[in-house]
Amino acid sequence: MGAAGAKALSCQRTCETTCVEHIGVDVYAVTQCVSSGGHPDGDLAGTEAMNVHKLLVAAKEGRQEEIAELLSQGVPIDRRRPFFMKREQEVIGRSGDLHDTRQPGMTALMYAAQSGYPGCCARLLVGRANPNAEDEDGTRPLHFAASSGSLDVCKLLLEYHADVRAQTDDGKAAFDFVPDDAMPTAKHYQMWASVLKRSLTAKAEAERVPTPPTQTDGSGDAKSELNSSLHEQEAQQELHGE
């Protein structure tokens, strides 16, 4: 999904480009001409769907100010796939709840993380974007950030409680997505490991339930010592005939 190509139709008039997709087919762009008397499928300008599309594109292309402006207008921050087309007699399954963790498509945070834009990711996270949202394959923003080779984005996502233990459907953790050219030396490898692998270890250690001691206040030991001392005194008194 994230690697899908895009093809835009050329147009010399004032247009808006909308993202259209078939399930299982590459995303492509279709040009809707405003000056020709309106959009073929109705006027999309200013609609929530168009604004969501603009947010996704802004995140993918690193336009922080546009992201901030769109969020100030109340654009849904975790919405995906605002436009789609379906083949004749094709039933497209969509999640019934836009707040579900897993849905088809990518969120704005996923796009920003995939492109390695810390500033855009920060704006989205401050705006309460879900750092643990999943696409249809279980891929999360942290996985996309690792694939971009951006250590800063990974650190940022972990600060906002991205789950470092999460794996995709094919069993890959975030560290598995780090490209080889991001770790050209052992030093670089250790840098990445210290963020993604040690974070994993630290999280597991923090969640491990400690075994409670048999005595919490030491009163049992003190009582035993007192009894032992009394027995000793009695033995000494008997020895001296007291």
Buried (B, 14 or more C-beta within 10 A) or exposed (E): BBEEEEEEEEEEEEBBBBBBBBBEEEBBBBEBBBEEEEBEEEEBEEBBBBBBBBBBBBBBEBBBEBBBBBBEEEBBBBBBBBBBBEEEEEEEEEBEEEEEEBBBBBBBBBBBBBBBBBBBBBBBBEBEBBBBBBBBBBBBBBBBBBBBBBBBBBBBBBEBEBBBEBBBEEEBBBBBBBEEEBBEEEEBBEBBBEBBBEBBEEBEEEEEEEEEEEEEEEEEEEEEEEEEEEEEEEEEEEEEEE
